[in-house]
Amino acid sequence: MIELPIRDPCDLCVAGREERWKIIDESEHALTVINPWQFEVGQCCVITRRHVATLLDLSDQECGAIMASAKRVAEALVKTYRPLGILTFQNNGVFSGQETPHFHFHVVPRQKGSDWGVGPPQLATFDGAGRKRGASHDPSGDAQRRERVQVSARQLAETAGLIRSNLPE
């Protein structure tokens, strides 16, 4: 059994209602939102509308919707930021770095000067993020890590608007 992180309430379930989570795009099964923690400018997450924890819990329709939404926002990110690359990743369980018990697929424009290293940021900086390999995630360092990449609600709204304006027709 995959050990899941605990968040109550689930921050992604309220993503469509909470001001800091600006919706960029939506479909029947998925929402694309701006990540309130901008490890890279323009970092987005595609989430399921239905509360499901991992990839293993998705329906076939949700799988298709997630990938279609990820492709759509990746195209907008390329047009908006002209990045060096697009990083996509998804974690399943605390031992993979999952921090929220709700399926989400990261779509991130990578720019010169990024300090993420290669691969998903929480794995590239596993030890530096307060995690120990082979152990459950210890959230004690999360506040400091998130504070470093927190941006204002105004900045999030502007970034989401810019990306939204570049979504393919």
C-alpha positions in Angstrom: 0.0 0.0 0.0 1.3 3.4 -0.9 1.6 5.7 2.1 -0.1 9.0 1.4 0.5 12.5 2.9 -2.2 13.9 5.1 -3.7 17.3 4.5 -7.1 18.2 5.9 -8.7 20.0 4.2 -7.2 18.9 0.9 -5.6 22.1 -0.5 -6.2 20.9 -4.1 -9.9 20.2 -3.5 -10.3 23.9 -2.7 -8.1 25.0 -5.5 -10.9 26.3 -7.6 -12.4 28.4 -4.7 -9.3 29.7 -3.0 -7.9 33.1 -4.2 -4.3 32.1 -4.3 -5.0 29.2 -6.7 -5.7 30.9 -10.0 -7.4 28.7 -12.5 -5.7 28.9 -15.9 -7.8 26.3 -17.8 -10.5 23.7 -17.1 -12.3 20.8 -18.6 -14.8 18.2 -17.4 -12.3 16.2 -15.5 -9.3 18.5 -14.9 -8.3 22.0 -13.7 -5.0 23.7 -14.6 -3.9 26.0 -11.8 -1.0 28.3 -11.1 1.1 26.8 -8.3 1.2 29.3 -5.4 4.8 28.3 -4.8 6.7 29.4 -7.9 9.8 27.4 -7.8 10.0 28.4 -11.5 8.0 31.4 -12.9 4.9 29.9 -14.6 4.9 26.6 -12.7 1.4 25.0 -13.1 -0.4 21.9 -11.9 -3.0 20.0 -13.7 -5.3 18.5 -11.0 -8.4 16.2 -11.1 -11.7 17.7 -10.3 -12.6 14.5 -8.4 -10.6 13.9 -5.2 -8.3 11.0 -6.0 -4.9 10.5 -4.4 -2.6 8.9 -7.0 -2.2 7.9 -10.7 -3.5 4.5 -9.7 -6.9 5.9 -8.7 -7.6 7.8 -12.0 -10.3 6.7 -14.4 -9.4 6.4 -18.1 -11.3 9.6 -18.8 -9.3 11.4 -16.2 -6.0 10.1 -17.5 -6.8 11.4 -21.0 -8.0 14.8 -19.6 -4.9 15.3 -17.5 -2.5 14.7 -20.5 -4.6 16.8 -22.8 -4.6 19.7 -20.3 -0.8 19.2 -19.6 -0.1 19.5 -23.3 -2.3 22.5 -23.7 -0.7 24.4 -20.8 2.8 23.3 -22.0 2.1 24.9 -25.4 1.0 28.1 -23.6 4.1 28.1 -21.4 6.4 27.8 -24.4 4.6 30.7 -26.1 4.7 32.8 -22.9 8.2 32.2 -21.6 10.2 30.5 -24.4 11.8 28.2 -21.8 14.8 26.0 -22.3 12.6 23.0 -21.6 9.3 21.8 -20.0 9.6 19.7 -16.9 6.6 17.4 -16.2 6.3 15.2 -13.2 3.9 13.5 -10.8 4.5 11.8 -7.5 2.6 8.9 -5.9 3.0 8.5 -2.2 5.2 10.2 0.4 8.2 8.1 -0.5 8.1 9.7 -4.0 7.8 13.2 -2.7 4.0 13.6 -2.9 3.0 16.3 -0.4 -0.7 16.6 -1.1 -3.1 13.6 -1.1 -4.7 14.7 -4.4 -3.5 13.8 -7.9 -1.6 16.6 -9.5 0.7 16.7 -12.6 3.3 19.5 -12.6 4.1 21.4 -15.8 7.0 23.7 -15.4 8.9 25.9 -17.8 12.6 25.5 -17.1 14.9 28.6 -17.4 18.6 29.3 -17.3 19.7 29.7 -13.7 17.3 27.2 -12.2 18.6 25.6 -9.0 16.4 22.5 -9.3 19.1 20.3 -10.8 17.9 17.5 -13.0 14.4 16.0 -12.5 11.7 16.9 -10.1 12.7 19.6 -7.6 11.9 17.8 -4.4 14.0 14.8 -5.5 16.8 16.9 -6.9 17.0 18.6 -3.5 15.7 15.7 -1.4 18.0 16.2 1.6 18.0 20.0 1.4 14.2 20.0 1.6 14.1 18.3 5.0 13.6 14.8 3.7 15.6 11.7 4.5 15.9 9.0 1.9 13.7 6.0 2.7 11.7 7.8 5.3 8.3 9.5 5.3 8.2 13.2 4.5 8.9 15.3 7.5 6.9 18.5 7.0 8.9 20.5 9.6 11.0 22.4 6.9 8.1 23.0 4.5 7.2 26.5 5.8 10.7 27.8 5.2 11.0 26.1 1.8 7.6 27.5 0.7 8.4 31.0 2.0 11.4 31.2 -0.3 9.2 30.7 -3.4 5.9 32.4 -2.2 4.7 35.2 -4.4 1.9 37.7 -3.9 -1.7 37.1 -5.0 -1.3 39.9 -7.5 1.8 38.2 -9.0 0.0 34.9 -9.2 -3.0 36.5 -10.9 -0.8 38.3 -13.4 1.1 35.1 -14.2 -2.1 33.0 -14.6 -3.6 35.7 -16.8 -0.5 35.8 -19.0 -0.4 32.0 -19.4 -4.2 31.9 -20.0 -3.9 34.5 -22.8 -1.5 32.2 -24.6 -3.5 29.0 -24.4 -4.1 27.4 -27.8 -7.5 27.9 -29.4 
